[in-house]
Amino acid sequence: MAIVSILSVLVFSIVLSIVEIPKMLRQKLYKELYTFIVLLSFGTVLAILKSFNVDIPNPSDFVQWVYSPFNNIIRELLE
């Protein structure tokens, strides 16, 4: 079943690229093209990893880790 989801993600990414990239090149939207390629590649890789049941960390865990020292300081001040 994983191969079906991987193939569908790849087909969707290829079709989306075939439709969008020529439009951006004609309009000379190079910054948008770069952003599109980076985000599409990132999303495609994440979708493929998810189909292999790889544990992908949640971005909110990183935010919680960054702000945890401030949480402890504020908690101590309020006690």
C-alpha positions in Angstrom: 0.0 0.0 0.0 2.9 2.3 0.6 4.0 2.1 -3.0 0.6 3.4 -4.2 0.8 6.4 -1.9 4.3 7.1 -3.0 3.5 6.9 -6.6 0.4 9.1 -6.2 2.5 11.7 -4.4 5.1 11.7 -7.1 2.6 11.8 -9.9 0.8 14.8 -8.2 4.1 16.6 -7.7 5.2 16.0 -11.3 1.8 17.2 -12.7 1.9 20.2 -10.5 5.4 21.0 -11.6 4.5 20.6 -15.3 1.6 23.0 -14.9 3.2 25.7 -12.7 6.9 25.9 -13.6 6.4 27.0 -17.3 4.0 29.7 -16.2 6.5 31.1 -13.7 9.3 31.0 -16.2 7.2 32.9 -18.8 6.4 35.6 -16.2 10.0 35.6 -14.9 8.9 34.9 -11.4 12.3 33.5 -10.3 11.9 34.0 -6.5 8.4 32.4 -6.6 9.8 29.6 -8.7 12.6 28.9 -6.1 10.1 29.0 -3.3 7.7 26.7 -5.1 10.5 24.2 -5.8 11.7 24.2 -2.2 8.3 23.8 -0.7 7.1 21.2 -3.2 10.3 19.2 -2.6 9.9 19.5 1.2 6.3 18.5 1.1 7.0 15.6 -1.3 9.8 14.2 0.9 7.6 14.5 4.0 4.7 12.7 2.3 6.9 9.9 1.2 8.4 9.6 4.7 5.0 9.5 6.2 3.9 6.7 3.8 6.9 4.7 5.2 5.5 5.3 8.7 8.6 7.3 9.7 8.0 9.3 12.9 8.1 12.9 11.9 8.3 15.4 14.8 5.6 17.9 15.3 6.7 21.6 14.8 4.8 22.6 18.0 7.2 20.3 20.0 10.1 22.5 18.8 8.2 25.7 19.8 7.5 24.2 23.2 11.1 23.3 23.7 12.2 26.8 22.8 9.8 28.5 25.1 10.1 26.1 28.0 12.8 28.1 29.9 10.6 31.2 29.8 7.7 29.1 31.0 9.7 28.0 34.0 10.9 31.5 34.8 7.4 32.9 34.7 6.0 30.1 36.8 8.7 30.7 39.4 7.9 34.5 39.4 4.2 33.9 39.9 4.6 31.4 42.8 
